[in-house]
């Protein structure tokens, strides 16, 4: 059995990855945690947020730090105050959005690790000249067990 070394990540340190208009600051990745989890701060601009989706592989915990956030879960939108913990188990159709006038910052934990690799692969697509090819983003997502949903998906009754 190998023992992982301890890790101390100073404030603001980590790998910065940008995609979808968001900035991800990866504090701990799968290489550092033996694949057990990843932890990152995500900054989302006003009006931003991912499409409705679900994960086959990861459970997600969200801890809003600054700004405003609404989550779509259990078929409805609800705004939660800063400091609330929101858990989305794998398989649950969900999303979030920033309804406020300022950037939203959230600490996010995914288990097991792997979501950070999806985001990095998408960032490479966003770094190419022009707009990213959305079919390629959907393909990368599917390769990581992430599936974009529609309002007809189980558990989704509205996206507005």
trRosetta pair geometry for C-beta under 8 A, 3 or more apart (Angstrom, degrees):
i j d omega theta_ij theta_ji phi_ij phi_ji
4 32 7.4 98 -173 174 129 44
4 33 7.1 44 -162 -140 170 23
4 34 5.2 -112 -59 -41 134 109
7 28 6.5 126 95 -110 148 103
7 32 5.1 29 -59 -171 162 121
9 13 5.2 -155 -174 81 78 109
9 14 5.9 34 -165 -65 131 96
9 27 4.9 146 102 -166 163 83
9 28 6.7 -131 -24 -59 145 78
10 13 4.5 75 61 -7 80 130
12 25 7.6 -73 -151 -164 40 151
13 27 7.7 84 86 -125 70 69
14 25 4.9 98 78 170 124 80
14 26 4.9 -165 170 80 116 52
14 27 4.8 -74 -84 -91 147 39
14 28 8.0 -70 -118 -33 121 37
14 40 7.3 171 154 -122 152 78
15 25 7.5 159 78 -157 40 47
15 26 4.4 -7 57 48 93 113
15 29 7.3 8 26 -40 129 130
16 23 6.4 -16 -163 -171 97 100
16 24 7.2 149 -156 81 46 53
16 25 5.6 -17 -98 -101 72 70
16 26 7.8 -156 -72 13 23 77
17 23 7.5 149 78 -160 43 52
17 24 4.6 -18 63 63 93 105
17 26 6.6 42 1 -23 112 109
17 116 7.6 136 19 -165 154 79
17 119 5.6 105 115 127 140 106
17 120 5.2 -86 -128 -93 148 69
17 123 4.7 -113 -175 -51 93 159
18 22 7.0 -179 -147 89 58 47
18 23 5.2 -21 -99 -104 85 70
18 24 7.4 -173 -79 20 35 73
18 123 5.7 108 67 -133 44 110
18 126 6.9 -118 113 97 78 140
19 22 6.5 -14 73 56 54 86
19 24 7.6 -10 29 0 88 113
19 119 5.9 -175 38 -170 132 73
19 122 4.3 95 -171 112 160 102
19 123 4.1 -110 -51 -81 109 65
19 125 7.5 60 -130 57 119 87
19 126 4.7 173 -122 -1 75 145
20 48 7.5 117 138 -163 91 113
20 50 6.6 -1 -180 -95 158 77
20 122 6.9 9 -32 140 97 137
20 126 7.3 -108 -30 -73 43 146
21 44 7.4 61 108 -148 94 64
21 45 5.5 -80 158 20 111 118
21 48 5.2 -147 103 -115 127 130
22 42 5.7 -6 -179 -170 127 96
22 43 6.4 157 -162 78 71 53
22 44 5.1 -22 -107 -95 100 69
22 45 7.6 -138 -87 -2 54 77
22 48 6.4 156 -69 160 86 144
23 42 7.3 155 81 -155 48 49
23 43 4.5 -3 56 52 97 107
24 40 5.1 13 -173 161 94 142
24 41 7.4 154 -156 79 48 47
24 42 5.4 -15 -102 -102 73 76
24 43 8.0 -158 -71 22 31 70
24 116 7.2 178 149 -128 144 80
24 119 5.4 35 3 150 163 153
25 40 5.9 162 79 -165 47 84
25 41 4.5 -3 54 55 106 96
25 42 7.9 -159 23 -72 69 32
25 43 7.7 49 -9 -10 100 101
26 29 5.3 24 170 -62 131 99
26 38 6.8 -45 -146 -173 100 109
26 39 7.8 114 -162 83 57 47
26 40 4.6 -39 -104 -99 49 113
26 116 5.3 79 -113 -142 129 134
27 39 4.8 -45 65 101 111 95
27 40 5.8 180 8 -98 79 44
27 41 6.9 74 -34 -13 109 84
28 32 4.9 -120 -156 83 79 133
28 33 5.6 73 158 -42 116 114
28 37 7.2 39 105 99 120 84
28 38 6.2 -172 98 -147 72 46
28 39 4.5 37 41 37 101 97
28 40 7.9 -135 43 -57 56 64
29 32 5.5 94 55 13 62 100
29 33 7.2 -159 100 9 28 96
29 38 5.3 10 -128 -121 45 103
29 113 6.2 96 176 -154 53 135
29 116 5.1 -118 -123 84 96 159
30 33 6.1 -74 -135 53 31 92
30 34 7.6 -82 -180 88 63 15
30 35 4.7 31 -165 -102 102 50
30 36 7.8 160 -134 31 66 43
30 37 7.8 -172 -95 82 64 16
30 38 5.9 -41 -47 -66 71 100
30 112 7.2 58 -115 156 110 90
30 113 2.9 169 -84 116 93 149
30 114 6.2 61 -62 -55 143 51
30 116 6.9 -167 -12 46 91 118
30 117 7.2 -26 11 -32 132 111
33 36 4.4 -106 148 46 106 92
33 37 5.3 -75 138 51 163 64
33 38 7.0 -154 24 -76 138 45
33 113 6.0 147 63 -46 117 131
35 112 5.4 8 157 -179 79 122
35 113 5.0 -127 -149 40 42 111
35 114 7.7 36 -151 -48 83 88
36 111 6.6 -19 157 -135 61 96
36 112 6.1 -101 -160 -133 19 82
36 113 6.6 49 61 -18 32 98
37 109 5.9 2 178 -176 128 91
37 110 6.3 162 -158 84 74 46
37 111 4.2 -31 -99 -91 96 86
37 112 6.4 -110 -77 -146 45 39
37 113 5.6 100 158 -58 8 78
38 109 7.3 170 85 -152 48 48
38 110 5.1 -1 53 54 94 96
38 111 7.9 -173 21 -73 59 49
38 113 4.2 102 -40 -125 93 84
38 114 7.2 -150 -12 19 128 36
38 115 6.0 -147 53 51 138 90
38 116 4.5 -156 -162 -20 159 120
39 107 7.1 1 -172 -176 94 92
39 108 7.2 171 -149 88 50 48
39 109 5.0 -9 -103 -104 83 78
39 110 8.0 -171 -75 22 41 63
40 107 7.7 173 94 -151 31 53
40 108 5.7 -17 66 61 77 92
40 116 6.3 141 -37 -96 138 109
41 65 7.3 -20 -138 9 108 147
41 105 6.0 0 -178 -170 107 96
41 106 7.0 166 -153 84 60 37
41 107 5.6 -34 -97 -96 74 60
41 108 7.4 142 -109 15 23 78
42 105 7.3 164 83 -149 45 48
42 106 5.3 -13 56 59 92 88
42 108 5.5 19 -4 -1 115 128
43 103 5.3 7 -173 174 98 127
43 104 7.0 158 -154 80 48 51
43 105 5.1 -14 -99 -97 78 77
44 48 4.2 -154 179 92 92 121
44 49 6.1 56 -175 -74 148 57
44 67 7.8 -170 64 101 85 165
44 96 7.8 168 11 105 171 106
44 97 7.9 -145 143 -153 145 36
44 98 4.8 177 109 -30 110 130
44 103 6.7 151 73 -162 40 74
44 104 4.5 -15 59 59 96 105
44 106 7.6 8 2 8 109 104
45 48 4.5 92 57 -19 70 130
45 98 6.7 -177 101 64 29 150
45 103 5.7 -44 -107 -105 45 81
45 104 7.9 -74 2 19 4 81
46 98 5.6 -121 -121 118 33 116
46 99 8.0 5 -154 154 75 13
46 100 6.0 -106 -114 91 92 55
46 101 5.6 3 -105 -145 144 23
46 102 6.6 84 -64 23 105 10
46 103 7.0 -86 -36 -76 69 40
46 104 8.0 127 -81 -19 45 89
47 97 7.4 -27 -170 -176 27 104
47 98 6.4 -31 16 78 20 90
47 99 7.9 64 -85 -114 42 33
48 97 6.9 -180 98 -149 34 68
48 98 5.2 20 53 27 74 116
48 104 7.5 -147 65 29 101 113
49 95 5.9 94 155 162 112 103
49 96 5.2 -138 -140 98 118 55
49 97 3.3 -96 -10 -100 157 61
49 98 6.0 176 -49 0 97 69
50 53 6.2 -49 135 9 121 125
50 95 5.4 -142 80 -139 80 98
50 96 7.2 47 31 43 85 69
51 95 6.5 -103 133 -102 21 141
51 148 4.9 17 102 -142 133 110
51 149 7.5 176 140 43 95 63
52 72 6.5 -58 -106 89 95 147
52 93 6.1 22 176 180 99 99
52 94 7.4 -176 -147 98 67 13
52 95 4.8 -89 -94 -26 49 128
52 148 6.9 91 79 -167 61 66
52 149 4.3 -78 122 66 102 101
52 150 7.2 144 75 -84 130 10
52 151 7.5 114 27 -71 165 53
52 153 7.0 178 133 35 126 138
52 156 5.7 71 -178 -119 149 141
52 159 5.6 -99 -37 -103 129 118
53 93 7.2 -175 101 -143 15 65
53 94 7.2 -41 67 64 58 56
53 95 6.4 92 19 -77 75 92
53 141 7.5 -97 -140 -170 139 138
53 146 5.8 15 174 -180 133 91
53 147 6.2 160 -156 83 81 43
53 148 5.0 -45 -95 -104 94 47
53 149 5.7 -178 -94 -1 29 89
54 90 7.4 94 172 -173 90 51
54 91 5.7 20 176 -162 129 17
54 92 6.0 176 -125 76 107 28
54 93 4.8 -62 -56 -85 111 53
54 94 6.9 94 -93 17 69 73
54 146 7.6 180 89 -149 36 55
54 147 5.7 -12 57 59 79 93
54 149 6.3 64 -9 -47 91 121
54 153 7.9 -172 -12 165 118 145
55 58 4.5 -52 156 52 152 80
55 59 7.7 -160 81 -68 132 22
55 60 7.0 116 10 -27 146 108
55 88 7.9 98 21 121 112 109
55 90 4.9 -86 95 -127 91 79
55 91 7.3 -64 73 -29 57 36
55 110 8.0 -146 -144 -147 172 117
55 115 7.5 -40 -118 -86 142 111
55 145 6.0 59 -169 119 65 97
55 146 5.5 -21 -104 -100 70 74
56 90 6.2 39 171 -177 15 117
56 91 7.1 61 -113 -72 43 69
56 145 3.4 -108 50 -170 106 110
56 146 7.5 -124 10 -62 81 33
56 147 7.2 69 -35 -10 97 107
57 90 6.3 -157 70 -123 13 139
57 112 6.9 -65 161 48 97 91
57 114 5.9 -38 119 74 141 151
57 144 7.2 -100 26 165 137 64
57 145 4.1 101 -14 75 104 155
58 90 5.8 145 74 -85 28 104
58 110 4.3 -3 -171 -173 137 106
58 111 6.4 130 -151 63 78 29
58 112 6.6 -111 -103 50 77 48
58 114 6.2 -154 -61 60 116 105
58 115 5.3 -19 -27 -46 171 111
58 145 7.6 139 -1 90 79 122
59 87 7.1 -3 175 -170 106 90
59 88 7.0 170 -164 89 60 55
59 89 5.1 -26 -119 -128 99 50
59 90 5.3 -77 -68 -27 61 81
59 110 7.0 160 77 -153 46 55
59 111 5.2 -18 55 62 95 87
60 87 7.4 160 88 -155 53 45
60 88 4.6 -2 60 58 99 102
60 108 6.4 -19 -165 -167 99 102
60 109 7.2 146 -157 78 49 53
60 110 5.3 -18 -100 -100 73 79
60 115 7.6 65 -91 -54 105 163
61 85 6.4 -18 -168 -167 100 96
61 86 7.2 150 -159 79 50 50
61 87 5.4 -16 -103 -102 75 72
61 88 7.9 -171 -76 24 31 69
61 108 6.9 159 82 -155 57 51
61 109 4.3 -2 53 55 107 102
61 110 7.8 -161 23 -71 69 37
61 111 8.0 28 -4 1 101 104
62 69 7.7 -148 154 144 136 159
62 71 7.5 166 57 -87 154 129
62 85 7.2 149 76 -158 54 46
62 86 4.3 -12 56 59 105 102
62 87 7.9 -160 20 -70 73 29
62 88 7.4 40 -10 -4 106 105
62 96 7.0 135 -124 -55 166 154
62 106 5.3 -15 -164 179 91 137
62 107 7.7 139 -163 78 43 53
62 108 5.5 -11 -105 -105 65 83
63 83 7.4 3 -169 -137 84 26
63 84 7.7 -172 -135 83 52 41
63 85 5.6 -14 -93 -103 83 71
63 86 7.9 -173 -69 23 39 72
63 106 6.2 145 71 -167 45 78
63 107 4.3 -17 64 62 107 99
63 108 7.4 -167 25 -73 72 39
63 109 7.8 40 -4 -6 107 99
64 67 7.1 -113 -168 64 107 81
64 69 4.9 -147 -99 16 137 137
64 80 6.6 155 6 94 140 102
64 81 7.7 -169 75 128 133 31
64 82 4.9 -115 112 -121 103 57
64 83 7.0 -57 74 -5 82 29
64 84 6.3 19 30 46 108 81
64 86 7.9 47 -20 2 95 113
64 104 7.0 -55 -139 -169 101 99
64 105 7.6 112 -162 86 58 52
64 106 4.9 -42 -99 -102 51 93
65 82 6.5 35 -178 -153 11 107
65 105 4.5 -51 66 102 110 99
65 106 6.1 173 6 -103 85 31
65 107 6.0 84 -43 -18 116 88
66 82 6.8 34 -87 -117 24 135
66 102 7.5 -75 147 118 98 122
66 103 7.3 33 105 96 110 80
66 104 7.0 174 92 -150 65 36
66 105 4.3 31 43 36 98 107
67 82 7.7 126 53 -83 44 110
67 98 6.0 -26 155 -141 136 110
67 100 5.2 -175 -173 54 82 144
67 102 5.3 -145 -110 92 88 91
67 103 5.8 -101 -77 109 138 40
67 104 3.5 -139 93 -101 151 55
67 105 6.1 128 2 11 114 63
68 79 6.6 -21 -177 -150 99 118
68 98 6.4 112 76 -158 73 65
68 99 5.4 -70 111 62 124 80
68 100 3.4 130 27 -43 114 120
68 102 7.8 104 5 53 85 84
68 104 6.5 -84 59 -93 41 106
69 79 6.9 142 89 -146 43 69
69 80 6.2 -27 84 52 95 86
69 96 5.5 -6 -171 -176 105 120
69 97 7.4 152 -152 76 60 35
69 98 6.3 -37 -98 -98 64 60
69 99 7.8 142 -121 14 15 83
69 104 5.3 106 -72 -149 94 139
69 106 6.7 57 -72 -66 157 125
70 77 5.1 18 167 -174 122 103
70 78 6.5 171 -153 86 79 24
70 79 4.6 -47 -93 -86 82 67
70 80 7.6 141 -114 6 35 70
70 96 6.5 159 84 -158 47 66
70 97 5.3 -15 60 58 97 84
70 99 5.4 49 -10 -18 119 120
71 77 7.2 163 84 -147 35 56
71 78 6.1 -19 59 61 81 76
71 80 6.3 14 3 -7 111 117
71 86 5.6 179 -62 -154 162 159
71 94 6.6 -14 -175 -167 95 106
71 95 7.4 170 -154 89 55 41
71 96 4.9 -30 -100 -100 65 86
72 76 7.1 -162 -144 102 64 21
72 77 5.2 -32 -91 -89 74 69
72 93 7.9 -50 120 130 104 81
72 94 5.8 163 85 -154 74 52
72 95 4.8 17 39 51 115 81
72 96 7.2 -156 12 -78 73 36
72 97 7.8 47 -22 -5 100 99
72 156 7.5 38 154 -123 126 85
72 159 7.0 -5 -110 -122 163 60
73 76 7.4 -31 69 59 47 61
73 78 7.5 -58 42 27 91 105
73 86 7.6 -171 -24 -169 153 117
73 88 6.7 -131 -105 -102 125 99
73 92 6.8 19 -140 157 94 124
73 94 5.0 8 -89 -114 82 104
74 155 7.0 -74 -120 -161 24 96
75 155 5.8 -128 -60 -176 81 52
75 156 6.6 -180 -110 -118 63 16
75 157 4.2 45 -162 2 99 112
75 158 7.5 72 180 20 68 78
76 157 7.1 -4 -65 51 62 117
76 158 7.4 34 -109 46 49 108
77 158 7.5 -77 -17 92 99 106
79 99 7.0 -70 -97 31 117 137
80 84 4.1 -107 165 61 118 156
80 86 6.2 179 15 -59 170 120
81 84 5.5 112 64 -30 64 112
88 92 5.2 -141 -168 73 80 126
88 94 4.8 -96 -133 25 138 165
89 92 5.3 90 63 -12 71 119
92 155 6.8 -141 -158 167 63 169
93 149 4.9 42 -138 -49 117 170
93 153 5.3 151 -106 116 153 127
93 154 6.7 162 -13 84 134 63
93 155 4.3 155 38 84 116 120
93 156 5.0 -85 132 -49 148 100
95 159 7.7 32 39 -135 143 95
96 106 7.9 23 113 -20 164 162
98 103 7.3 -35 -155 -156 159 34
98 104 3.9 -144 -105 -15 117 128
100 104 6.7 127 40 -66 115 92
110 113 6.8 102 93 -114 96 36
110 114 7.2 -109 124 50 128 69
110 115 4.3 38 66 11 175 133
110 116 7.5 -176 46 -28 130 80
113 116 6.6 -33 -167 22 90 109
113 117 7.9 82 150 -11 88 103
114 117 5.6 -51 -162 29 48 112
114 118 6.8 51 144 -19 71 99
114 144 6.3 165 152 -157 105 100
114 145 7.9 29 127 36 141 116
115 118 5.4 -49 -155 33 43 116
115 119 6.4 40 150 -18 71 103
115 144 7.3 111 -109 166 46 134
115 146 7.9 92 -119 -64 84 129
116 119 5.7 -51 -147 37 35 111
116 120 6.4 37 152 -20 65 106
117 120 5.6 -52 -145 37 33 112
117 121 6.4 34 155 -19 64 104
117 144 6.9 178 88 -111 95 127
118 121 5.9 -58 -152 35 29 109
118 122 6.5 25 153 -15 64 107
118 140 6.5 135 -151 146 76 98
118 141 6.7 67 -161 -110 123 52
118 144 3.9 32 -87 -100 116 179
118 146 6.2 81 -151 -4 159 138
119 122 5.7 -56 -150 39 33 111
119 123 6.3 41 149 -27 65 103
120 123 5.4 -47 -147 30 33 117
120 124 6.9 40 152 -23 61 97
121 124 5.8 -47 -158 26 35 114
121 125 7.2 34 145 -15 62 100
121 140 5.0 -174 118 -158 126 134
121 144 7.8 178 37 -43 139 131
122 125 5.5 -52 -158 33 42 113
122 126 6.4 38 147 -16 71 104
122 132 7.5 33 -169 -151 75 164
122 137 5.8 56 -126 -130 102 91
122 140 5.9 171 -72 99 77 151
122 141 7.9 41 -73 -61 120 80
123 126 5.5 -55 -146 40 36 110
123 127 6.3 43 151 -28 67 104
124 127 5.6 -49 -147 29 32 116
124 128 7.5 46 151 -33 58 92
125 128 6.0 -41 -165 9 38 114
125 132 4.3 70 140 -135 103 119
125 133 7.1 -104 -165 38 119 72
125 136 5.7 172 -125 110 140 126
125 137 6.2 -166 94 -75 163 82
125 140 7.2 -133 -27 -18 140 152
126 132 5.1 -47 -84 -52 56 127
128 132 6.8 108 49 -99 106 69
132 136 6.7 -118 173 66 90 114
132 137 5.8 73 135 -49 128 115
133 136 4.2 71 84 4 102 112
133 137 7.2 179 92 -11 53 82
134 137 5.2 -48 -148 34 44 115
134 138 6.3 46 153 -20 70 101
135 138 5.7 -51 -149 36 33 113
135 139 6.4 37 149 -21 63 105
136 139 5.5 -52 -149 35 33 115
136 140 6.4 35 153 -19 66 102
137 140 5.8 -51 -148 36 32 110
137 141 6.3 36 151 -21 64 105
138 141 5.6 -52 -148 35 31 115
138 142 6.4 32 153 -20 64 104
138 148 6.3 -72 -119 11 93 126
139 142 5.8 -53 -148 35 30 110
139 143 6.5 33 152 -20 63 105
140 143 5.6 -55 -152 34 32 114
140 144 6.7 14 154 -4 64 109
141 144 6.0 -74 -156 47 31 100
141 146 4.0 -88 -171 82 88 102
141 147 6.9 147 135 -80 112 28
141 148 6.5 51 113 -30 162 91
142 145 7.6 50 -170 -71 33 18
142 146 7.1 -99 -68 63 27 58
142 147 6.6 58 -100 -90 73 74
149 153 3.7 -56 -163 -8 110 162
149 156 5.5 155 139 -30 133 154
150 153 5.4 134 52 -26 58 92
150 156 7.0 161 99 92 37 148
151 156 5.3 -137 -139 132 37 110
151 157 7.0 20 -169 166 87 14
151 158 6.2 25 -137 -109 116 24
151 159 5.4 -109 -78 -12 100 101
152 156 7.2 4 45 79 15 110
153 156 4.4 47 64 21 89 126
156 159 7.1 10 -174 -59 113 87
